[in-house]
Amino acid sequence: MKRLISFIVAAVLIVALTGCTKESIVLYDSDLLRVERAGAVTTISDLEGGNVYTLKTVRVKKSETATQDKATAKTIADTDTMHIQVVHDVLVVTFKDSGDTVYIKLSNKRF
């Protein structure tokens, strides 16, 4: 009986631990830009410029300043090829050569 219980506990632990791995999800892919998300980490790859940027999503307690900060655009990078900003939960990438702007939603939450 003890062997059966220990086997069941081991099986449940194996299933629980292997289910916690975060697979990479491609949010946007083009010739110039690739955005991937693996768990709380978002990787932005500038394929033309050869640079890679990472963002980590963290939870914060709601306060008046946090709400105000969400509405403010935060510049992540400003390179020769693109300008990258985060506004609320949206990544805004402006390509400097063409002037095109791409908006990428970073989470599955609805506004």
All heavy atoms as an XYZ file, in Angstrom:
852
protein
N       0.812     -1.186      0.000
C       0.000      0.000      0.000
C       0.862      1.260      0.000
O       0.558      2.224     -0.692
C      -0.922     -0.042      1.227
C      -1.902      1.077      1.268
S      -3.111      0.843     -0.026
C      -4.215      2.132      0.343
N       1.960      1.227      0.797
C       2.843      2.388      0.855
C       3.500      2.624     -0.495
O       3.716      3.762     -0.896
C       3.904      2.201      1.932
C       3.367      2.329      3.333
C       4.491      2.244      4.339
C       3.943      2.392      5.744
N       5.004      2.365      6.739
N       3.832      1.556     -1.203
C       4.448      1.690     -2.531
C       3.482      2.341     -3.513
O       3.873      3.165     -4.327
C       4.875      0.330     -3.064
C       6.108     -0.190     -2.432
C       6.550     -1.450     -3.108
N       7.730     -1.982     -2.472
C       8.294     -3.109     -2.795
N       7.756     -3.856     -3.738
N       9.366     -3.508     -2.176
N       2.221      1.960     -3.433
C       1.212      2.531     -4.324
C       1.039      4.030     -4.063
O       0.983      4.829     -4.995
C      -0.121      1.798     -4.145
C      -1.284      2.311     -5.001
C      -0.949      2.137     -6.485
C      -2.561      1.602     -4.641
N       0.975      4.407     -2.805
C       0.825      5.819     -2.457
C       2.052      6.609     -2.896
O       1.941      7.695     -3.470
C       0.554      5.976     -0.943
C      -0.825      5.404     -0.603
C       0.644      7.446     -0.523
C      -1.131      5.365      0.870
N       3.246      6.079     -2.653
C       4.464      6.792     -3.065
C       4.557      6.879     -4.586
O       5.029      7.886     -5.129
C       5.710      6.134     -2.472
O       5.837      4.811     -2.950
N       4.107      5.849     -5.283
C       4.097      5.900     -6.749
C       3.140      6.968     -7.256
O       3.455      7.722     -8.174
C       3.709      4.526     -7.316
C       3.608      4.512     -8.808
C       4.743      4.532     -9.598
C       2.361      4.505     -9.435
C       4.649      4.539    -10.976
C       2.259      4.508    -10.808
C       3.415      4.520    -11.582
N       1.962      7.061     -6.663
C       0.976      8.076     -7.067
C       1.499      9.475     -6.774
O       1.382     10.378     -7.611
C      -0.386      7.818     -6.369
C      -1.010      6.535     -6.911
C      -1.323      9.002     -6.558
C      -2.253      6.085     -6.172
N       2.102      9.666     -5.618
C       2.669     10.977     -5.271
C       3.778     11.347     -6.252
O       3.855     12.483     -6.728
C       3.175     10.981     -3.811
C       4.002     12.225     -3.523
C       2.011     10.878     -2.846
N       4.649     10.401     -6.583
C       5.729     10.661     -7.538
C       5.177     10.995     -8.915
O       5.669     11.913     -9.594
C       6.660      9.451     -7.610
N       4.149     10.289     -9.342
C       3.545     10.560    -10.652
C       2.921     11.946    -10.699
O       3.062     12.672    -11.687
C       2.509      9.487    -10.981
N       2.238     12.332     -9.623
C       1.623     13.660     -9.567
C       2.689     14.743     -9.585
O       2.549     15.763    -10.268
C       0.709     13.776     -8.314
C       0.291     15.223     -8.076
C      -0.501     12.884     -8.463
N       3.772     14.554     -8.858
C       4.862     15.532     -8.854
C       5.513     15.662    -10.233
O       5.822     16.771    -10.667
C       5.912     15.157     -7.809
C       5.533     15.432     -6.355
C       6.597     14.902     -5.409
C       5.319     16.909     -6.142
N       5.711     14.569    -10.907
C       6.312     14.611    -12.244
C       5.413     15.369    -13.208
O       5.869     16.221    -13.964
C       6.617     13.184    -12.747
C       7.774     12.587    -11.957
C       6.934     13.191    -14.239
C       8.032     11.130    -12.230
N       4.134     15.092    -13.160
C       3.189     15.792    -14.039
C       3.138     17.270    -13.702
O       3.136     18.128    -14.585
C       1.781     15.152    -13.947
C       0.750     16.011    -14.647
C       1.802     13.750    -14.534
N       3.140     17.607    -12.425
C       3.064     19.011    -12.006
C       4.322     19.772    -12.406
O       4.253     20.911    -12.869
C       2.843     19.097    -10.508
N       5.479     19.158    -12.230
C       6.736     19.852    -12.540
C       6.978     19.984    -14.032
O       7.502     20.998    -14.496
C       7.912     19.133    -11.870
C       7.925     19.201    -10.341
C       9.079     18.389     -9.790
C       8.000     20.637     -9.857
N       6.608     19.000    -14.811
C       6.812     19.111    -16.256
C       5.793     20.046    -16.896
O       6.052     20.614    -17.939
C       6.743     17.729    -16.943
O       5.494     17.131    -16.639
C       7.887     16.846    -16.504
N       4.665     20.244    -16.261
C       3.658     21.161    -16.778
C       3.991     22.617    -16.518
O       3.347     23.508    -17.050
N       5.003     22.904    -15.714
C       5.354     24.279    -15.354
C       6.363     24.910    -16.302
O       6.732     26.065    -16.128
C       5.914     24.323    -13.938
S       4.672     23.902    -12.704
N       6.853     24.194    -17.268
C       7.820     24.784    -18.201
C       7.095     25.750    -19.121
O       5.986     25.503    -19.566
C       8.521     23.703    -19.038
O       7.534     22.963    -19.750
C       9.334     22.764    -18.159
N       7.738     26.866    -19.404
C       7.140     27.910    -20.235
C       7.670     27.789    -21.659
O       8.862     27.908    -21.896
C       7.473     29.293    -19.677
C       7.006     29.511    -18.259
C       5.508     29.593    -18.197
C       5.056     29.862    -16.783
N       3.661     29.893    -16.617
N       6.787     27.558    -22.585
C       7.173     27.512    -23.983
C       7.181     28.918    -24.544
O       6.425     29.781    -24.127
C       6.198     26.640    -24.774
C       6.279     25.176    -24.426
C       5.401     24.343    -25.339
O       5.070     24.802    -26.446
O       5.057     23.233    -24.932
N       8.029     29.121    -25.517
C       8.127     30.424    -26.154
C       6.988     30.601    -27.152
O       6.729     29.735    -27.969
C       9.479     30.535    -26.862
O       9.581     31.750    -27.522
N       6.310     31.758    -27.058
C       5.223     32.092    -27.974
C       5.673     33.269    -28.812
O       6.118     34.283    -28.280
C       3.945     32.466    -27.200
C       3.486     31.302    -26.332
C       2.843     32.906    -28.145
C       2.401     31.673    -25.350
N       5.573     33.140    -30.126
C       5.960     34.228    -31.019
C       4.774     35.179    -31.155
O       3.719     34.808    -31.658
C       6.395     33.690    -32.409
C       6.723     34.833    -33.339
C       7.584     32.758    -32.262
N       4.961     36.423    -30.687
C       3.902     37.421    -30.761
C       3.930     38.170    -32.087
O       2.895     38.619    -32.573
C       4.045     38.424    -29.612
C       3.954     37.842    -28.203
C       4.232     38.924    -27.172
C       2.609     37.205    -27.969
N       5.121     38.345    -32.651
C       5.259     39.072    -33.931
C       6.529     38.582    -34.610
O       7.556     38.380    -33.969
C       5.345     40.578    -33.679
C       5.386     41.401    -34.945
C       4.227     41.684    -35.636
C       6.580     41.878    -35.446
C       4.245     42.433    -36.797
C       6.618     42.633    -36.603
C       5.451     42.912    -37.280
O       5.483     43.653    -38.436
N       6.471     38.394    -35.922
C       7.637     37.934    -36.670
C       7.622     38.564    -38.056
O       6.633     38.473    -38.779
C       7.620     36.412    -36.782
C       8.942     35.836    -37.250
O       9.935     36.584    -37.278
O       8.985     34.639    -37.558
N       8.710     39.235    -38.407
C       8.865     39.825    -39.735
C      10.340     39.781    -40.105
O      11.160     39.216    -39.377
C       8.345     41.268    -39.764
O       9.218     42.121    -39.050
N      10.691     40.383    -41.238
C      12.090     40.413    -41.653
C      12.936     41.322    -40.763
O      14.144     41.145    -40.666
C      12.198     40.902    -43.103
C      11.540     39.938    -44.083
O      11.391     38.748    -43.720
O      11.181     40.371    -45.183
N      12.309     42.298    -40.107
C      13.045     43.282    -39.311
C      12.935     43.056    -37.803
O      13.813     43.468    -37.050
C      12.526     44.691    -39.623
C      12.583     45.133    -41.074
C      11.930     46.489    -41.233
C      14.021     45.177    -41.544
N      11.868     42.405    -37.362
C      11.573     42.319    -35.931
C      10.980     40.973    -35.571
O      10.188     40.407    -36.316
C      10.570     43.428    -35.569
C      10.067     43.500    -34.149
C      11.173     43.958    -33.217
C       8.892     44.459    -34.073
N      11.389     40.468    -34.404
C      10.792     39.239    -33.860
C      10.563     39.464    -32.376
O      11.480     39.845    -31.649
C      11.700     38.040    -34.082
C      11.116     36.733    -33.570
C      12.039     35.563    -33.896
N      11.555     34.328    -33.345
C      10.794     33.460    -33.990
N      10.442     33.713    -35.234
N      10.398     32.351    -33.420
N       9.322     39.226    -31.923
C       8.964     39.390    -30.518
C       8.457     38.050    -30.008
O       7.520     37.487    -30.558
C       7.884     40.479    -30.340
C       7.503     40.609    -28.880
C       8.360     41.802    -30.900
N       9.106     37.541    -28.956
C       8.739     36.258    -28.362
C       8.453     36.450    -26.887
O       9.029     37.319    -26.242
C       9.883     35.255    -28.484
C      10.231     34.851    -29.889
C      11.376     33.871    -29.909
O      11.160     32.726    -29.490
O      12.472     34.263    -30.324
N       7.573     35.605    -26.361
C       7.252     35.656    -24.937
C       7.372     34.256    -24.361
O       6.795     33.306    -24.877
C       5.852     36.198    -24.733
C       5.519     36.303    -23.265
C       4.279     37.102    -23.060
N       4.126     37.268    -21.627
C       3.968     38.431    -21.055
N       3.918     39.505    -21.774
N       3.835     38.515    -19.762
N       8.123     34.147    -23.271
C       8.259     32.886    -22.547
C       7.990     33.185    -21.076
O       8.851     33.709    -20.376
C       9.648     32.297    -22.737
N       6.787     32.906    -20.643
C       6.418     33.216    -19.269
C       6.311     34.715    -19.064
O       5.571     35.397    -19.755
N       7.093     35.253    -18.128
C       7.057     36.679    -17.830
C       8.119     37.459    -18.597
O       8.219     38.664    -18.465
C       7.248     36.902    -16.338
N       8.910     36.775    -19.417
C      10.005     37.425    -20.138
C       9.649     37.571    -21.615
O       9.298     36.602    -22.279
C      11.317     36.627    -19.991
C      12.437     37.271    -20.776
C      11.699     36.497    -18.533
N       9.730     38.805    -22.108
C       9.498     39.101    -23.513
C      10.828     39.466    -24.148
O      11.549     40.324    -23.638
C       8.503     40.266    -23.681
O       7.291     39.925    -23.004
C       8.208     40.532    -25.146
N      11.156     38.823    -25.264
C      12.403     39.086    -25.979
C      12.085     39.788    -27.288
O      11.294     39.300    -28.081
C      13.158     37.771    -26.263
O      13.351     37.079    -25.032
C      14.493     38.044    -26.919
N      12.729     40.941    -27.502
C      12.547     41.722    -28.715
C      13.852     41.654    -29.497
O      14.885     42.104    -29.012
C      12.214     43.186    -28.383
C      10.999     43.249    -27.459
C      11.995     43.994    -29.649
C      10.849     44.554    -26.746
N      13.810     41.078    -30.689
C      15.009     40.925    -31.511
C      14.945     41.873    -32.698
O      14.040     41.777    -33.527
C      15.142     39.484    -32.012
O      15.186     38.588    -30.929
N      15.899     42.795    -32.770
C      16.045     43.705    -33.899
C      16.890     42.973    -34.936
O      18.115     42.929    -34.835
C      16.711     45.002    -33.435
C      16.938     45.997    -34.555
O      16.526     45.730    -35.696
O      17.534     47.057    -34.279
N      16.254     42.365    -35.915
C      16.967     41.528    -36.876
C      17.837     42.337    -37.826
O      18.846     41.848    -38.305
C      15.962     40.667    -37.657
C      15.089     39.749    -36.787
C      14.089     39.009    -37.645
C      15.935     38.790    -35.986
N      17.457     43.570    -38.090
C      18.245     44.421    -38.975
C      19.473     44.981    -38.248
O      20.577     44.971    -38.771
C      17.392     45.567    -39.514
C      18.105     46.423    -40.537
C      17.205     47.508    -41.095
O      16.051     47.642    -40.661
O      17.681     48.236    -41.976
N      19.278     45.448    -37.036
C      20.372     46.042    -36.270
C      21.185     45.030    -35.489
O      22.290     45.322    -35.043
N      20.646     43.827    -35.283
C      21.369     42.772    -34.582
C      21.308     42.882    -33.065
O      22.085     42.239    -32.374
N      20.398     43.670    -32.517
C      20.292     43.839    -31.071
C      19.141     43.010    -30.514
O      18.165     42.750    -31.203
C      20.056     45.310    -30.713
C      21.209     46.181    -31.145
O      22.358     45.797    -31.014
N      20.898     47.350    -31.676
N      19.276     42.613    -29.243
C      18.234     41.857    -28.557
C      17.937     42.564    -27.242
O      18.841     42.917    -26.492
C      18.680     40.404    -28.288
C      17.630     39.659    -27.490
C      18.971     39.685    -29.583
N      16.647     42.784    -26.963
C      16.197     43.437    -25.740
C      15.242     42.506    -25.020
O      14.489     41.780    -25.650
C      15.482     44.762    -26.066
C      16.292     45.668    -26.946
C      16.076     45.702    -28.308
C      17.289     46.467    -26.411
C      16.832     46.528    -29.127
C      18.056     47.291    -27.224
C      17.810     47.317    -28.583
O      18.561     48.121    -29.381
N      15.278     42.530    -23.691
C      14.373     41.695    -22.910
C      13.589     42.558    -21.928
O      14.110     43.521    -21.367
C      15.122     40.609    -22.121
O      16.101     41.220    -21.294
C      15.784     39.612    -23.051
N      12.335     42.196    -21.744
C      11.451     42.840    -20.779
C      10.926     41.765    -19.840
O      10.621     40.659    -20.275
C      10.254     43.484    -21.467
C      10.503     44.528    -22.522
C       9.191     44.888    -23.210
C      11.095     45.753    -21.888
N      10.824     42.087    -18.577
C      10.250     41.154    -17.615
C       9.004     41.779    -17.025
O       9.038     42.882    -16.492
C      11.246     40.827    -16.510
C      10.741     39.766    -15.571
C      11.790     39.332    -14.595
C      11.231     38.234    -13.725
N      12.217     37.758    -12.769
N       7.893     41.070    -17.123
C       6.623     41.538    -16.592
C       6.545     41.165    -15.118
O       6.763     40.013    -14.753
C       5.448     40.898    -17.344
O       5.613     41.143    -18.737
C       4.129     41.451    -16.882
N       6.255     42.158    -14.286
C       6.114     41.914    -12.854
C       4.789     42.478    -12.385
O       4.233     43.388    -12.990
C       7.267     42.560    -12.044
C       8.586     41.892    -12.367
C       7.344     44.042    -12.295
N       4.289     41.936    -11.310
C       3.051     42.439    -10.717
C       3.396     43.518     -9.710
O       4.367     43.406     -8.967
C       2.297     41.322    -10.011
C       1.713     40.329    -10.945
C       0.909     39.336    -10.165
N       0.299     38.385    -11.072
C      -0.449     37.391    -10.682
N      -0.688     37.201     -9.405
N      -0.978     36.573    -11.558
N       2.578     44.545     -9.683
C       2.737     45.609     -8.691
C       1.399     45.836     -8.016
O       0.347     45.586     -8.587
C       3.234     46.932     -9.326
C       4.628     46.769     -9.883
C       2.297     47.404    -10.408
N       1.467     46.329     -6.804
C       0.226     46.673     -6.117
C      -0.367     47.899     -6.769
O       0.344     48.810     -7.173
C       0.501     46.946     -4.641
C       0.905     45.726     -3.878
C       1.110     46.062     -2.419
C       1.502     44.829     -1.645
N       1.738     45.135     -0.234
N      -1.680     47.909     -6.889
C      -2.340     49.044     -7.520
C      -2.277     50.254     -6.603
O      -2.570     50.174     -5.420
C      -3.793     48.723     -7.848
C      -3.931     47.766     -8.984
C      -5.373     47.627     -9.380
C      -5.472     46.723    -10.594
N      -6.816     46.638    -11.104
N      -1.884     51.342     -7.196
C      -1.880     52.613     -6.481
C      -2.110     53.704     -7.510
O      -2.137     53.461     -8.712
C      -0.562     52.829     -5.749
O       0.490     52.991     -6.675
N      -2.226     54.898     -7.068
C      -2.477     55.999     -7.991
C      -1.267     56.217     -8.901
O      -1.418     56.454    -10.088
C      -2.775     57.274     -7.208
C      -3.255     58.415     -8.083
C      -3.685     59.601     -7.251
O      -4.274     59.398     -6.187
O      -3.415     60.719     -7.686
N      -0.066     56.091     -8.358
C       1.126     56.307     -9.182
C       1.302     55.191    -10.203
O       1.730     55.436    -11.312
C       2.387     56.421     -8.312
O       2.502     55.243     -7.510
C       2.327     57.647     -7.429
N       0.945     53.959     -9.822
C       1.066     52.853    -10.775
C       0.097     53.042    -11.931
O       0.426     52.760    -13.079
C       0.804     51.519    -10.082
N      -1.094     53.514    -11.652
C      -2.071     53.761    -12.711
C      -1.592     54.874    -13.630
O      -1.719     54.791    -14.844
C      -3.438     54.141    -12.102
O      -3.822     53.125    -11.189
C      -4.488     54.277    -13.173
N      -1.005     55.908    -13.066
C      -0.477     56.993    -13.884
C       0.709     56.523    -14.718
O       0.860     56.912    -15.864
C      -0.056     58.170    -12.997
C      -1.222     58.881    -12.357
C      -0.764     59.909    -11.332
O       0.404     59.991    -10.994
N      -1.710     60.696    -10.841
N       1.554     55.667    -14.143
C       2.711     55.163    -14.873
C       2.310     54.311    -16.060
O       2.983     54.296    -17.078
C       3.619     54.349    -13.948
C       4.368     55.227    -12.965
O       4.431     56.450    -13.208
O       4.882     54.698    -11.975
N       1.202     53.570    -15.950
C       0.760     52.728    -17.051
C       0.388     53.550    -18.275
O       0.584     53.127    -19.387
C      -0.459     51.888    -16.635
C      -0.113     50.681    -15.839
C      -1.359     49.869    -15.624
C      -1.065     48.568    -14.936
N      -2.252     47.747    -14.812
N      -0.158     54.726    -18.058
C      -0.593     55.565    -19.171
C       0.572     56.295    -19.824
O       0.418     56.840    -20.904
C      -1.628     56.569    -18.684
N       1.730     56.292    -19.201
C       2.888     56.993    -19.728
C       3.720     56.040    -20.585
O       3.992     54.914    -20.185
C       3.761     57.521    -18.568
O       2.939     58.276    -17.697
C       4.883     58.375    -19.088
N       4.126     56.506    -21.755
C       4.972     55.687    -22.634
C       6.377     55.628    -22.065
O       6.959     56.650    -21.711
C       4.989     56.278    -24.030
N       6.927     54.423    -21.978
C       8.293     54.237    -21.496
C       9.150     53.762    -22.663
O       8.844     52.759    -23.290
C       8.324     53.215    -20.372
C       7.595     53.692    -19.146
C       7.629     52.662    -18.050
C       6.828     53.180    -16.878
N       6.366     52.165    -15.999
N      10.208     54.491    -22.945
C      11.102     54.122    -24.036
C      12.023     53.006    -23.573
O      12.735     53.148    -22.581
C      11.921     55.330    -24.507
O      11.018     56.335    -24.968
C      12.861     54.949    -25.624
N      12.016     51.907    -24.312
C      12.876     50.770    -24.013
C      14.201     50.922    -24.746
O      15.260     50.723    -24.181
C      12.199     49.445    -24.425
C      10.856     49.296    -23.722
C      13.097     48.262    -24.160
C      10.942     49.290    -22.222
N      14.128     51.277    -26.029
C      15.337     51.433    -26.834
C      15.076     52.404    -27.972
O      13.970     52.485    -28.499
C      15.781     50.082    -27.396
N      16.104     53.145    -28.321
C      16.039     54.063    -29.457
C      17.327     53.857    -30.251
O      18.373     54.377    -29.889
C      15.904     55.503    -28.970
C      15.559     56.462    -30.092
O      15.254     55.981    -31.198
O      15.579     57.678    -29.860
N      17.234     53.046    -31.300
C      18.412     52.698    -32.089
C      18.360     53.395    -33.437
O      17.455     54.178    -33.705
C      18.484     51.170    -32.309
O      17.370     50.760    -33.106
C      18.438     50.422    -30.996
N      19.320     53.087    -34.292
C      19.347     53.653    -35.640
C      18.217     53.116    -36.506
O      17.786     53.768    -37.450
C      20.680     53.352    -36.324
C      21.844     54.033    -35.636
O      21.604     55.049    -34.939
O      22.982     53.563    -35.785
N      17.712     51.928    -36.176
C      16.711     51.283    -37.018
C      15.289     51.394    -36.481
O      14.341     51.409    -37.252
C      17.049     49.799    -37.211
O      17.174     49.186    -35.930
C      18.335     49.630    -37.986
N      15.122     51.443    -35.135
C      13.776     51.463    -34.571
C      13.724     52.152    -33.222
O      14.740     52.303    -32.552
C      13.214     50.050    -34.472
C      13.956     49.125    -33.569
S      13.263     47.461    -33.504
C      13.420     46.934    -35.187
N      12.502     52.554    -32.854
C      12.210     53.163    -31.561
C      11.204     52.256    -30.865
O      10.117     52.007    -31.396
C      11.639     54.574    -31.768
C      11.369     55.302    -30.501
N      12.362     55.874    -29.752
C      10.213     55.540    -29.834
C      11.839     56.454    -28.689
N      10.526     56.253    -28.717
N      11.540     51.741    -29.672
C      10.705     50.774    -28.978
C      10.191     51.403    -27.693
O      10.966     51.905    -26.879
C      11.495     49.495    -28.656
C      12.087     48.893    -29.931
C      10.612     48.485    -27.935
C      13.059     47.768    -29.681
N       8.856     51.364    -27.501
C       8.211     51.892    -26.310
C       7.212     50.888    -25.768
O       6.709     50.039    -26.511
C       7.441     53.176    -26.623
C       8.278     54.343    -27.028
C       7.417     55.554    -27.331
O       6.396     55.437    -27.995
N       7.817     56.706    -26.819
N       6.890     51.024    -24.482
C       5.828     50.239    -23.866
C       4.822     51.220    -23.284
O       5.172     52.123    -22.532
C       6.359     49.321    -22.750
C       5.218     48.637    -22.027
C       7.309     48.297    -23.309
N       3.555     51.047    -23.676
C       2.459     51.840    -23.147
C       1.425     50.860    -22.611
O       0.903     50.047    -23.375
C       1.816     52.743    -24.231
C       0.685     53.555    -23.636
C       2.853     53.623    -24.884
N       1.156     50.946    -21.325
C       0.240     50.035    -20.637
C       0.717     48.607    -20.844
O       1.710     48.208    -20.265
C      -1.189     50.259    -21.117
C      -2.207     49.462    -20.372
N      -2.364     49.554    -19.016
C      -3.109     48.554    -20.790
C      -3.322     48.726    -18.620
N      -3.790     48.119    -19.680
N       0.077     47.844    -21.674
C       0.458     46.459    -21.936
C       0.695     46.249    -23.434
O       0.539     45.155    -23.946
C      -0.656     45.535    -21.433
C      -0.179     44.117    -21.259
O       1.037     43.912    -21.161
O      -1.025     43.217    -21.225
N       1.059     47.321    -24.127
C       1.260     47.275    -25.575
C       2.681     47.719    -25.904
O       3.152     48.744    -25.423
C       0.236     48.180    -26.294
C       0.484     48.203    -27.784
C      -1.171     47.720    -25.993
N       3.339     46.928    -26.714
C       4.667     47.264    -27.211
C       4.492     48.043    -28.513
O       3.805     47.580    -29.420
C       5.458     45.978    -27.466
C       6.906     46.105    -27.874
C       7.724     46.648    -26.718
C       7.449     44.761    -28.312
N       5.081     49.234    -28.584
C       4.965     50.091    -29.762
C       6.344     50.182    -30.397
O       7.287     50.681    -29.788
C       4.463     51.503    -29.384
C       4.341     52.364    -30.629
C       3.153     51.428    -28.643
N       6.462     49.671    -31.625
C       7.738     49.683    -32.345
C       7.568     50.533    -33.597
O       6.712     50.260    -34.433
C       8.186     48.254    -32.737
C       9.508     48.289    -33.461
C       8.260     47.359    -31.509
N       8.387     51.575    -33.716
C       8.364     52.445    -34.887
C       9.665     52.237    -35.657
O      10.754     52.430    -35.108
C       8.232     53.923    -34.470
O       7.065     54.065    -33.664
C       8.124     54.816    -35.688
N       9.530     51.827    -36.916
C      10.700     51.635    -37.769
C      11.097     52.988    -38.348
O      10.289     53.664    -38.974
C      10.389     50.640    -38.892
C      10.033     49.275    -38.371
C       8.709     48.866    -38.311
C      11.010     48.408    -37.934
C       8.376     47.613    -37.836
C      10.690     47.161    -37.454
C       9.370     46.756    -37.403
N      12.350     53.378    -38.149
C      12.784     54.709    -38.558
C      12.936     54.843    -40.069
O      12.704     55.916    -40.615
C      14.091     55.069    -37.858
C      13.900     55.284    -36.374
C      15.148     55.762    -35.721
C      14.887     56.054    -34.253
N      16.093     56.507    -33.564
N      13.318     53.781    -40.757
C      13.505     53.854    -42.212
C      12.192     54.096    -42.948
O      12.094     54.955    -43.807
C      14.154     52.569    -42.741
C      15.570     52.387    -42.218
O      16.166     53.394    -41.769
O      16.065     51.248    -42.267
N      11.160     53.329    -42.580
C       9.888     53.418    -43.299
C       8.860     54.296    -42.587
O       7.898     54.730    -43.206
C       9.300     52.013    -43.487
O       9.026     51.436    -42.231
N       9.031     54.515    -41.281
C       8.051     55.278    -40.525
C       6.855     54.448    -40.087
O       5.924     54.972    -39.482
N       6.851     53.159    -40.390
C       5.753     52.272    -40.000
C       5.782     52.021    -38.496
O       6.846     51.961    -37.881
C       5.852     50.929    -40.731
C       5.629     51.064    -42.222
O       4.996     52.045    -42.638
O       6.091     50.180    -42.967
N       4.606     51.862    -37.916
C       4.477     51.582    -36.490
C       3.718     50.282    -36.298
O       2.698     50.051    -36.932
C       3.736     52.725    -35.767
O       4.450     53.940    -35.993
C       3.655     52.470    -34.285
N       4.242     49.440    -35.415
C       3.628     48.156    -35.106
C       3.227     48.167    -33.636
O       4.010     48.563    -32.773
C       4.619     46.997    -35.372
C       4.006     45.666    -34.975
C       5.059     46.978    -36.810
N       1.985     47.749    -33.349
C       1.477     47.659    -31.980
C       1.310     46.183    -31.635
O       0.592     45.464    -32.323
C       0.138     48.379    -31.849
C       0.223     49.849    -32.188
C      -0.028     50.297    -33.487
C       0.560     50.787    -31.228
C       0.054     51.638    -33.810
C       0.651     52.132    -31.534
C       0.394     52.549    -32.825
O       0.474     53.874    -33.141
N       1.955     45.735    -30.559
C       1.925     44.327    -30.174
C       1.424     44.225    -28.738
O       2.028     44.781    -27.820
C       3.324     43.694    -30.292
C       3.863     43.869    -31.703
C       3.287     42.233    -29.898
C       5.337     43.638    -31.823
N       0.328     43.516    -28.541
C      -0.218     43.314    -27.197
C       0.629     42.267    -26.487
O       0.871     41.180    -27.017
C      -1.673     42.869    -27.301
C      -2.384     42.857    -25.999
C      -3.865     42.585    -26.203
C      -4.557     42.546    -24.876
N      -5.954     42.207    -25.014
N       1.079     42.581    -25.270
C       2.020     41.709    -24.572
C       1.360     40.625    -23.727
O       2.003     39.655    -23.378
C       2.945     42.540    -23.682
C       3.906     43.459    -24.442
C       4.728     44.281    -23.474
C       4.808     42.655    -25.360
N       0.099     40.772    -23.386
C      -0.534     39.749    -22.557
C      -1.838     39.284    -23.202
O      -2.293     39.837    -24.180
C      -0.814     40.298    -21.165
O      -1.895     41.182    -21.197
N      -2.415     38.284    -22.578
C      -3.685     37.757    -23.069
C      -4.872     38.449    -22.426
O      -6.010     38.156    -22.759
C      -3.766     36.250    -22.759
C      -2.702     35.487    -23.495
O      -2.248     35.904    -24.547
N      -2.283     34.370    -22.928
N      -4.616     39.374    -21.499
C      -5.693     40.074    -20.820
C      -6.387     41.035    -21.767
O      -5.780     41.597    -22.660
C      -5.151     40.872    -19.635
C      -4.587     40.016    -18.555
C      -4.070     40.891    -17.440
C      -3.397     40.093    -16.368
N      -2.818     40.963    -15.349
N      -7.661     41.239    -21.525
C      -8.416     42.235    -22.288
C      -8.362     43.544    -21.541
O      -8.319     43.582    -20.329
C      -9.862     41.794    -22.468
C      -9.966     40.557    -23.307
C     -11.390     40.194    -23.516
N     -11.423     38.991    -24.337
C     -12.452     38.637    -25.034
N     -13.535     39.362    -25.007
N     -12.407     37.551    -25.746
N      -8.430     44.635    -22.283
C      -8.358     45.962    -21.646
C      -9.620     46.262    -20.901
O     -10.669     45.937    -21.128
C      -8.130     47.063    -22.688
C      -6.751     47.019    -23.252
C      -6.514     46.624    -24.538
C      -5.674     47.384    -22.455
C      -5.245     46.598    -25.050
C      -4.404     47.361    -22.946
C      -4.175     46.963    -24.255
